[in-house]
């Protein structure tokens, strides 16, 4: 296992959809949709909205959070937190911190149930960058029968769709770089729930999804500093690989047993937040404050730097993750600068600043060929990226002065956004 030090906060992005779309118009059951692609072919999703236009419903949440909503059938699941760290002015008593898993009706926004989870360990204090995202940053995932959540030092929990807690397993009580808290979201593979517990245990950990018992663990000191959600890749050899963004490197694992397979040079930064995207056995990374972009073929063994790297380029990004749509891979950095590369060659197609997109933490989605960029305080930009530049279609805002840090969720005719105050469903009225 490679053991380089470092840590990374990165990755951003958007895309254009042409021939490629990995999201069916049904469930959006994990962070950034099916396998983290952030691409949907859902039809009828509005491109314009406000408090008085195309707002199907709005539901006030019991606390803030940066996690994305997920959609399972006619239900929406989202997490938030309360009791501590809900205000920069008065953090409160850390012993009162609790997370919530909330189930909301997709039809009308009614809260069907709210399951609070009291913190089992003392979390990192509410200061520094932790104030930017809080204590409910990991997005839930679902297999259609259960919902799995990752609550940092309090562990991974499983619930049925009616809110009954099935198990809770601790995966570490350590602290990430600079006390920045937790951020990676769980992914499902076969009968396991896999989490990047870099902050909590410097490990990738797989749990049996029925019992919560540990199935395997892969330890590495140098993963400390990664908040990236792993991606599952169909390798050229017919196998499925689990690939994760680590500081300065990209790593491949066997998701069946956690065996380390390969590594190569990746994003050149000390802290990693953005996730990878993959298609046709090739894994793409964009991020780093100095700017890195790498495309790597999966299926290798050991050091694949000289055999499997397709291209290396420079493109800046920080927190959001990239979007691969059609033959383009796009990213947006925290200042709202959109970069577009040719996915085959890595050559730059354009780089352009969105005037209303300063402050971007959410990872954009591509819906029916248009990209939706959620900014923290400047609303959501909808744009066309098919040509040689960004063509803005609309800029949409709610009367909500709290941060919008979460990536959207999508289903046929509907777009879900969440702020630190509320969950919004946008649909044609």
VENKAGI-V27464 format. One record per backbone hydrogen bond with DSSP energy under -1.0 kcal/mol. CO is the residue of the C=O (numbers start at 1). NH is the residue of the N-H. If there is no record, write none. Layout:
co->CO nh->NH
co->CO nh->NH
//
This chain:
co->13 nh->364
co->14 nh->330
co->23 nh->41
co->25 nh->412
co->28 nh->71
co->29 nh->142
co->30 nh->33
co->32 nh->38
co->33 nh->36
co->34 nh->37
co->38 nh->366
co->40 nh->368
co->43 nh->413
co->53 nh->50
co->54 nh->427
co->57 nh->425
co->59 nh->423
co->64 nh->81
co->70 nh->77
co->71 nh->28
co->72 nh->75
co->74 nh->106
co->75 nh->72
co->76 nh->104
co->77 nh->70
co->78 nh->102
co->80 nh->100
co->82 nh->98
co->91 nh->85
co->93 nh->96
co->94 nh->97
co->97 nh->119
co->98 nh->82
co->99 nh->117
co->100 nh->80
co->101 nh->115
co->102 nh->78
co->103 nh->112
co->103 nh->113
co->104 nh->76
co->105 nh->109
co->110 nh->105
co->113 nh->103
co->115 nh->101
co->117 nh->99
co->125 nh->127
co->127 nh->130
co->128 nh->131
co->129 nh->132
co->130 nh->134
co->136 nh->66
co->136 nh->67
co->141 nh->148
co->146 nh->143
co->147 nh->159
co->148 nh->141
co->149 nh->157
co->151 nh->154
co->152 nh->155
co->155 nh->151
co->156 nh->169
co->157 nh->149
co->158 nh->166
co->158 nh->167
co->159 nh->147
co->160 nh->163
co->164 nh->160
co->167 nh->158
co->169 nh->156
co->176 nh->179
co->177 nh->180
co->187 nh->194
co->189 nh->192
co->191 nh->209
co->192 nh->189
co->193 nh->207
co->194 nh->187
co->195 nh->197
co->195 nh->205
co->197 nh->201
co->198 nh->202
co->200 nh->174
co->202 nh->220
co->203 nh->197
co->204 nh->218
co->205 nh->195
co->206 nh->215
co->206 nh->216
co->207 nh->193
co->208 nh->212
co->213 nh->208
co->216 nh->206
co->218 nh->204
co->220 nh->223
co->221 nh->224
co->223 nh->226
co->225 nh->8
co->225 nh->272
co->231 nh->243
co->233 nh->235
co->233 nh->241
co->235 nh->238
co->239 nh->235
co->241 nh->233
co->242 nh->253
co->243 nh->231
co->244 nh->251
co->246 nh->249
co->248 nh->266
co->249 nh->246
co->250 nh->264
co->251 nh->244
co->252 nh->261
co->252 nh->262
co->253 nh->242
co->254 nh->258
co->259 nh->254
co->261 nh->302
co->262 nh->252
co->263 nh->304
co->264 nh->250
co->267 nh->248
co->267 nh->269
co->271 nh->8
co->271 nh->9
co->272 nh->227
co->277 nh->284
co->279 nh->282
co->281 nh->298
co->282 nh->279
co->283 nh->296
co->284 nh->277
co->285 nh->294
co->287 nh->292
co->288 nh->317
co->292 nh->287
co->293 nh->313
co->294 nh->285
co->295 nh->310
co->295 nh->311
co->296 nh->283
co->302 nh->263
co->304 nh->308
co->308 nh->297
co->311 nh->295
co->313 nh->293
co->315 nh->292
co->323 nh->330
co->325 nh->328
co->327 nh->343
co->328 nh->325
co->329 nh->341
co->330 nh->323
co->331 nh->339
co->333 nh->336
co->334 nh->359
co->336 nh->354
co->337 nh->333
co->338 nh->352
co->339 nh->331
co->340 nh->349
co->340 nh->350
co->341 nh->329
co->342 nh->346
co->347 nh->342
co->350 nh->340
co->352 nh->338
co->354 nh->357
co->359 nh->376
co->365 nh->372
co->366 nh->40
co->367 nh->370
co->370 nh->367
co->371 nh->383
co->372 nh->365
co->373 nh->381
co->376 nh->404
co->379 nh->375
co->380 nh->396
co->381 nh->373
co->382 nh->393
co->382 nh->394
co->383 nh->371
co->384 nh->391
co->391 nh->384
co->394 nh->382
co->396 nh->380
co->398 nh->400
co->403 nh->420
co->409 nh->416
co->411 nh->414
co->414 nh->411
co->415 nh->426
co->416 nh->409
co->417 nh->424
co->421 nh->61
co->422 nh->419
co->423 nh->59
co->424 nh->417
co->425 nh->56
co->425 nh->57
co->426 nh->415
//
